[in-house]
Amino acid sequence: MSRELAIAVMIAVAVLMLLAMLFAWRRRLRRDSGLTAPLGVPEHAEVARRDEVLYVSTTRHDQPLERLAVSPLTYRARGELATTDRGIALCLDGSPTVFLASSRLVQVDRATVTIDRVVERGGLIRVAWNADDDTVVDSYLRLTTGDPDTLISELQRLVTPSHDSAAPDTGATR
């Protein structure tokens, strides 16, 4: 086989792989098109705390390696997490503000792994929330400044007691 033919085969294989990745991502976007995060912060919500975060991903509940393309939480981004008296607001660069009301929150704890990211033990904050009546999802954040324990304590206070006691034990450790 000549050198030119070998290069052509390698380029063809690379193009096929890229096309397969593109079609798989488009299929995932179509599959998850019914899931959306609630937008906009309610009036008179008092901000108690602001933290810079890296939004990592949203996955199926208790399945940290099964990414969901929940609009507008489809892609990784830097942003700010605002803790309010009514829930949490996630203001990500280039996206509208997502507001997770206390009534939607199911559980807040620590995690170590999610799709495309493995960190030190307990280095991620996992927020489990209701995307709709039947679907609980997990969104993963990485705090860039401040103490994660304090933030997690404040977020756990927002979880309604009925959700917190009904939430299954995921084995996540602190």
N, C-alpha and C positions, 0 to 999 in steps of 0.2 A: 504494500500500500504506500502510495506516495505521501509526502509530507502535506501537500495541499489537500488531498482527500481526507487525511486524518484530521486536519484543522476544520474542514467542512463538516465532518461527522460530529466533532466536538461542539461546534457552533449550533448544529441542528439539535443535538441533545439538550444543550443549554436553553435554546428557544422553546423546545417542547416542555421542559421543566417550568420555565417562566409562564408559559401559557396554562399549564396545569394549575399552577399556583393562582393565577388570575381567575380562572374559571371556578376554582374551589372557593375563593374569597367572595366572588359574586354570588355563588350559590348560598353561602352563609349569610350574606346580606339579605337575599330574598327570603331565606328561611326565618330570619329574625326580624323581618320588617314589621311584624305586628307588635313587637316589644319596643316601647319608648319610655324614656325617663320623664317624669313630670318637670315642667319648666316654670320658671318665675318664682320669685320669693313673695309670700303674702305681705300685704300692707301691715304695718305696725309690728313686724317681727323684730324683736330686739336682739342685736348681735352681742353675744357674750364673749366670743373669742374668734380670732382669725389665725389660721395657720397656713404656711406654704406647704403644698403637697405635690407629689408626683402621682397622677392617676395612672394606674398600671393596667387594669383590665376589669371586665365584668364577666363572670362565669355562671354556669348553672350552680344552684345551691349545693354545697358540699361536693362539688366536682371541680376542683380548682384548675383542671387541665382542659376543660371544655368551654372555650371562649364563646361568648355571645356578642353579637353586634347590635347592642341596644343603642338606639339613636338618642342623644348625641354622644353617648359614651362608647363610641366605636373604636377610637384610636387613643393611644397613649398621649398624655399631655401634662404639662406643668400647669399649676393653678393654685387656687386658694380654697380652703375649706372654712366656711363661716358657720360657727355653731350659734344657733339662735334659740330663743325660748320655744319655738314651734317646730324645730327640726334642724336639718343641716342643708346648707347651700354649697354646691360645688361649682365654683367659677373657674372653668378651664379655659386656657388660652385658645381663642379661635372658635369657641362653642358658646351656645346660650347657657345661662345659669340653670343648673339642675337643682331642684329643691325636693328633698326627701322629708316629708312631714313626719312627725313622731308616730302618727298612726300607721305609716308604711314601714317603719323600722321594725325588724324582727330580732336582730342580734348584732352586737358589736364586740369583736374580740381581736386577737392577734393571729397572724398566720406567717408561715415561712416560705411557702411556695405557691405560685400561680403560673398560669401559662406565660412562657417567655421570661420568667423572673424567679430566681432563687436568691434569698438573702439570708442574713444571719437569723438565728432562731428567734421567731417572734418579731421580725423586722418590718412586717407589713400590717396594716390595719385592715381588717375585713369587716365590711358593713353589709349585713344581710338585710334585704328589703324586698317588699312586694312590688314587682313590676306590673302585675295585674292581679285579679282575684285568685288566680290559680297558680301563679308563677312567682317563686321566691328566687332571687338572684343574689350573688355575692359580688360586691365591688371592692377592689383592693386599692389601697392608697399607701404611699410611703411618705412619712412625715420628713420634711427636709430641715426643719428647725424646731426646737422645743422638745418637750418630754412626751413621748407617746403614751405613757401610763396616765398622765393627767388628762390628756385628750380623750383617751378611751374611757376613763371614768366619767367624764362629762357627757360623752356620747351615749354611754350605757344608761345614764339617767333619763335620756330622751326616749328610750325604748319603753313602749307601754307594757305594763306588767303582764297582761294576757299573752302578749307575744313572747316576752322573755321567758316565762315559765313553760310555754309550749314549744320553745325552740329546742331542737335535739342537740345532744352533746356531740360536738364535732371532733373532739379529741385535740383541738387546738390548744397549745400551751402558751403561757405567758413568758 
